[in-house]
Amino acid sequence: MYSLLPLLTLIVPLLAGTLCLFTCLFRFLEEFSRRTSKILLLTSAALSLVTPLTMIPYCALGEVLETTGLGLRADLSNIAALVSTAILFFLVSIYNMGAERGGRLKPGLYNFFLLLFLCCMFGLLLSYDLFGIFLFVELVIGVSIILVAHNPVKESTEAAFKYLIITAISALFVLIGVLVIYVLTGESNILHLVGDSEKQAILAENPRLLMFVVACFIIGLGADIGLVPFHGWLPDCLPASTIIINGFTAIEPIPLILALYKLVAPLYRIYPSNVILALMLGTGLISIVFGALMAYSQKNFFRMIAYCSIDEYGHSLFALSLISPEARSFLIGQFYLINSTLAKTGLILSLGSVYFNSGDSVMDSLGNLIAKMDKTALSYMVCALSLTGIPPLSGFYAKLLFFGESYRFFYKNENSIIATLIVALLVCISIISFIFLIRSFHKIFLGKSRKNIDVKGDVPILMWLPTIIIATATLILGIRPDLLLRFIGPA
């Protein structure tokens, strides 16, 4: 049904961000902006959460909320991701209240870019227009680069420049893919494209061009997400960014990975080629193996979590790529994506708290922090166990569904030996992840420090409270996964 709620979801953070920007344009408002910037961001994040929450009852009943003409649509395929993105942004905004120490951007400008970032993430989830998706992808990445450079250190400038070069090239691939489809069919709305047999026939009659478009989307969005082999910027950006920006950008993969699925899955349904599946599954599997093995060898915990993120992005893409007529892969893939992002955000914020108190991110230099940072240690341990699939946390159920669907898919399309080998490899990677995350916990919170680091106590309540909430959420969703699964429907 026609609704302005999807459009309002974009307008609220954009308008709030514009008002924050207004406060830094005039000198007489600068002092007001400096004193109230944190509470303004938190209030804006809370207001931005309201609209997605109001759409839940409609979507739960199977309603489709669509702003026609703009290609914006909310239904069971994206409402869970939309609400999860808004909630995580709100929690990181609480963390920001205690952790933000300033940087290159003025407070009003800083808030503007963060709220524009949220608006663009919402846009990526809601938009079904090819040009709209391209616009929101590039805005999300552009704002991310600016936020990375917010940290007033040399390393952030270098990391942001590397990020810019890689993603500028990736933008060309996304644009080429979008233009090829539009030139061939004269249609930019994905839903109209899938529903028109004539336009589907045009694409199906050009299989090589279709494969080229799929490759462009995987290369373009793969670089933006940080998938192997387009990941070069990610291990540099996390150590170079502020701890708060790392928390905000940890949410980014939810809209980006679902945008990649939104672009590729319809093309597979139009022309169901194994080459498309091989490209998606291969990219996911390489990212899984490479990310886990590289994370295992890291000594800096920010670089470790960067490679761990690549591993998790690969898992999410792999799960979404197990495309089946029953749409099970989309349900399981989105469930896995949301759960892994939840746990990873908790880990990143917990590590940020350690860095906030100690000023060091080298794990061998830390140790024996559990007595002084007990709440941070608890949240880190719970999120680490969830990410590696330990019951009764939500990561266990997500991995259980993921392993089961992987076996079913390869058993149906290949044979039982291939299916068993794939699942065995995925289990081994999970064990590697468990080892390096538990080892990191031991080095940071239990081991003996090689340096005399004076940590007087845990971080302020506004910093440890969001991590405890995230850890609690992983426990609740592990016991009651249906609380999330009921709001994920077919794409």
Secondary structure as the mmCIF struct_conf table of DSSP 4:
data_model
#
loop_
_struct_conf.conf_type_id
_struct_conf.id
_struct_conf.beg_label_comp_id
_struct_conf.beg_label_asym_id
_struct_conf.beg_label_seq_id
_struct_conf.end_label_comp_id
_struct_conf.end_label_asym_id
_struct_conf.end_label_seq_id
STRN STRN1 TYR A 2 TYR A 2
BEND BEND1 LEU A 4 LEU A 4
HELX_RH_AL_P HELX_RH_AL_P1 LEU A 5 THR A 23
TURN_TY1_P TURN_TY1_P1 CYS A 24 LEU A 25
BEND BEND2 PHE A 26 PHE A 26
HELX_RH_3T_P HELX_RH_3T_P1 ARG A 27 LEU A 29
HELX_RH_AL_P HELX_RH_AL_P2 GLU A 30 ALA A 60
TURN_TY1_P TURN_TY1_P2 LEU A 61 GLY A 62
STRN STRN2 LEU A 65 THR A 67
TURN_TY1_P TURN_TY1_P3 THR A 68 GLY A 71
STRN STRN3 LEU A 72 ALA A 74
BEND BEND3 ASP A 75 ASP A 75
TURN_TY1_P TURN_TY1_P4 LEU A 76 ASN A 78
HELX_RH_AL_P HELX_RH_AL_P3 ILE A 79 ALA A 99
BEND BEND4 ARG A 104 LEU A 105
HELX_RH_AL_P HELX_RH_AL_P4 PRO A 107 LEU A 126
STRN STRN4 SER A 127 SER A 127
STRN STRN5 ASP A 129 ASP A 129
HELX_RH_AL_P HELX_RH_AL_P5 LEU A 130 VAL A 148
TURN_TY1_P TURN_TY1_P5 ALA A 149 HIS A 150
BEND BEND5 ASN A 151 VAL A 153
HELX_RH_AL_P HELX_RH_AL_P6 LYS A 154 THR A 185
BEND BEND6 GLY A 186 GLY A 186
STRN STRN6 ASN A 189 ASN A 189
HELX_RH_AL_P HELX_RH_AL_P7 ILE A 190 GLY A 195
HELX_RH_AL_P HELX_RH_AL_P8 SER A 197 ALA A 204
TURN_TY1_P TURN_TY1_P6 GLU A 205 GLU A 205
HELX_RH_AL_P HELX_RH_AL_P9 PRO A 207 ILE A 225
TURN_TY1_P TURN_TY1_P7 GLY A 226 GLY A 226
TURN_TY1_P TURN_TY1_P8 VAL A 228 PRO A 229
BEND BEND7 PHE A 230 PHE A 230
TURN_TY1_P TURN_TY1_P9 GLY A 232 TRP A 233
HELX_RH_AL_P HELX_RH_AL_P10 LEU A 234 ALA A 240
BEND BEND8 SER A 241 SER A 241
HELX_RH_AL_P HELX_RH_AL_P11 ILE A 243 THR A 249
TURN_TY1_P TURN_TY1_P10 ALA A 250 GLU A 252
HELX_RH_AL_P HELX_RH_AL_P12 PRO A 253 ILE A 270
BEND BEND9 TYR A 271 TYR A 271
HELX_RH_AL_P HELX_RH_AL_P13 ASN A 274 TYR A 296
TURN_TY1_P TURN_TY1_P11 SER A 297 SER A 297
BEND BEND10 LYS A 299 LYS A 299
STRN STRN7 ASN A 300 ASN A 300
HELX_RH_AL_P HELX_RH_AL_P14 PHE A 301 LEU A 320
TURN_TY1_P TURN_TY1_P12 SER A 321 SER A 321
BEND BEND11 LEU A 322 LEU A 322
TURN_TY1_P TURN_TY1_P13 PRO A 325 GLU A 326
HELX_RH_AL_P HELX_RH_AL_P15 ARG A 328 SER A 358
BEND BEND12 GLY A 359 GLY A 359
STRN STRN8 VAL A 362 VAL A 362
HELX_RH_3T_P HELX_RH_3T_P2 MET A 363 SER A 365
TURN_TY1_P TURN_TY1_P14 ILE A 370 LYS A 372
BEND BEND13 MET A 373 MET A 373
HELX_RH_AL_P HELX_RH_AL_P16 ASP A 374 LEU A 387
TURN_TY1_P TURN_TY1_P15 THR A 388 GLY A 389
TURN_TY1_P TURN_TY1_P16 PRO A 391 PRO A 392
BEND BEND14 LEU A 393 LEU A 393
HELX_RH_AL_P HELX_RH_AL_P17 SER A 394 ASN A 413
BEND BEND15 GLU A 414 GLU A 414
HELX_RH_AL_P HELX_RH_AL_P18 SER A 416 PHE A 441
HELX_RH_PI_P HELX_RH_PI_P1 HIS A 442 LEU A 446
BEND BEND16 GLY A 447 GLY A 447
BEND BEND17 ARG A 450 LYS A 451
BEND BEND18 GLY A 457 GLY A 457
HELX_LH_PP_P HELX_LH_PP_P1 ASP A 458 PRO A 460
HELX_RH_AL_P HELX_RH_AL_P19 ILE A 461 ILE A 479
TURN_TY1_P TURN_TY1_P17 PRO A 481 PRO A 481
HELX_RH_AL_P HELX_RH_AL_P20 ASP A 482 LEU A 485
TURN_TY1_P TURN_TY1_P18 ARG A 486 PHE A 487
#
